[in-house]
Amino acid sequence: MSDTAARHRAQIEAWNGPMGQQWAAGQARTERDLQQLTEALLRVAKPQPGEQVLDIGCGCGGSSVAFGAAVGPGGFVFGADVSAPMIEVAKGLALPQTEFALADAASYPFEPGRFDLLISRFGVMFFGDPDAAFAHIRTAMKPGARVAFACWRPLAENPWVRVPMGALRAVLPSPPVPPGAEEPGPFAFGDTARVSRILTHGGFAPPAFERFDFDMKFPADPVKAAGLLIQIGPAGRLMREQSEECRAAGMAAIAGALAPFVAGDRIVLVGSVWLVTTTAV
Ligand SMILES: C[S@@+](CC[C@H](N)C(=O)[O-])C[C@H]1O[C@@H](n2cnc3c(N)ncnc32)[C@H](O)[C@@H]1O
């Protein structure tokens, strides 16, 4: 198996393991936390009544439902995701004009030329071979179809991961190895030159990038906040690989590192995102 195929498979396994289960269990909270971002995505995507929308990596379906409401009963949103636990949650939220499928967007046999709009809220950064995946997804789009997705800016600009990972680096026996520039993961689309390459190679126009920052809010108790942070981000995967003793040291280190971010009755960490827009050529 090639490196890209192995990485792709590892992502699918991860989203069907404890991480996917935790995202599924935390759906209501995630939706609340990402509401501002969903509104920003609606603003740049401009869904119109009656449009056919493809939501890549739709997860528990929150963005699909928001876009389903915008396109109305005459429109349609198809949410595709590889995570069985998350798609199960999505199916429970469905509107009549939304449909969810357990589907690998890199290879799923989409109906050719069907969609007016491609959207994603943090669901496009996990392909082992993103150039090939976007070229495949392009076949599902009408010529001139719009694209609007949200992806994280680089790790250095995202303290909600930088802070816990930095704390773990200081206490774990073998420090985390940062992913390579071409490897999948939450920050794989932080580099605008790389995203432009992937999209133009895939048959899309050179994209525009709008910076969008929002407050990510966690409980003021740093121990509780640390518990939540390791459920949603890369620190969780790292912690799961550790002995019980190292996990306890890691949790204490993360909680200590979060203490300076207490603001009133919350811990607030900035989430820094690219809103990427383009069209199919
Ligand atoms: C960070 S989560 C975001 C979920 C959802 N869009 C949200 O905002 O709540 C990333 C999602 O991408 C999905 N994903 C990863 N690789 C995928 C692939 N090859 N095809 C479809 N979905 C994929 C994961 O299963 C996961 O649900």
The ligand as an SDF file (V2000), in Angstrom:
LIG
                    3D

 27 29  0  0  0  0  0  0  0  0999 V2000
  -13.3360   17.7150   12.1490 C   0  0  0  0  0  0  0  0  0  0  0  0
  -14.6200   16.6450   11.6860 S   0  0  0  0  0  0  0  0  0  0  0  0
  -15.8360   17.8010   11.1260 C   0  0  0  0  0  0  0  0  0  0  0  0
  -17.2180   17.2320   11.1100 C   0  0  0  0  0  0  0  0  0  0  0  0
  -18.3340   18.2040   10.7190 C   0  0  0  0  0  0  0  0  0  0  0  0
  -18.1430   18.7380    9.3830 N   0  0  0  0  0  0  0  0  0  0  0  0
  -18.4640   19.3120   11.7280 C   0  0  0  0  0  0  0  0  0  0  0  0
  -18.1230   20.4600   11.4180 O   0  0  0  0  0  0  0  0  0  0  0  0
  -18.9250   19.0380   12.8430 O   0  0  0  0  0  0  0  0  0  0  0  0
  -13.9890   15.9730   10.1680 C   0  0  0  0  0  0  0  0  0  0  0  0
  -14.9220   15.0380    9.4610 C   0  0  0  0  0  0  0  0  0  0  0  0
  -14.3480   14.6280    8.2020 O   0  0  0  0  0  0  0  0  0  0  0  0
  -14.7110   13.2820    7.9970 C   0  0  0  0  0  0  0  0  0  0  0  0
  -13.8370   12.6610    6.9840 N   0  0  0  0  0  0  0  0  0  0  0  0
  -12.5210   12.3800    7.0950 C   0  0  0  0  0  0  0  0  0  0  0  0
  -12.0840   11.7990    5.9630 N   0  0  0  0  0  0  0  0  0  0  0  0
  -13.1500   11.7270    5.1130 C   0  0  0  0  0  0  0  0  0  0  0  0
  -13.3300   11.1950    3.7950 C   0  0  0  0  0  0  0  0  0  0  0  0
  -12.3330   10.6280    3.1170 N   0  0  0  0  0  0  0  0  0  0  0  0
  -14.5720   11.2710    3.2380 N   0  0  0  0  0  0  0  0  0  0  0  0
  -15.6160   11.8180    3.9320 C   0  0  0  0  0  0  0  0  0  0  0  0
  -15.4970   12.3140    5.1800 N   0  0  0  0  0  0  0  0  0  0  0  0
  -14.2810   12.2710    5.7610 C   0  0  0  0  0  0  0  0  0  0  0  0
  -14.5620   12.6690    9.3820 C   0  0  0  0  0  0  0  0  0  0  0  0
  -15.2010   11.4300    9.5180 O   0  0  0  0  0  0  0  0  0  0  0  0
  -15.1710   13.7530   10.2450 C   0  0  0  0  0  0  0  0  0  0  0  0
  -16.5540   13.5830   10.4030 O   0  0  0  0  0  0  0  0  0  0  0  0
  1  2  1  0
  2  3  1  0
  2 10  1  0
  3  4  1  0
  4  5  1  0
  5  6  1  0
  5  7  1  0
  7  8  2  0
  7  9  1  0
 10 11  1  0
 11 12  1  0
 11 26  1  0
 12 13  1  0
 13 14  1  0
 13 24  1  0
 14 15  1  0
 14 23  1  0
 15 16  2  0
 16 17  1  0
 17 18  1  0
 17 23  2  0
 18 19  1  0
 18 20  2  0
 20 21  1  0
 21 22  2  0
 22 23  1  0
 24 25  1  0
 24 26  1  0
 26 27  1  0
M  CHG  2   2   1   9  -1
M  END
$$$$
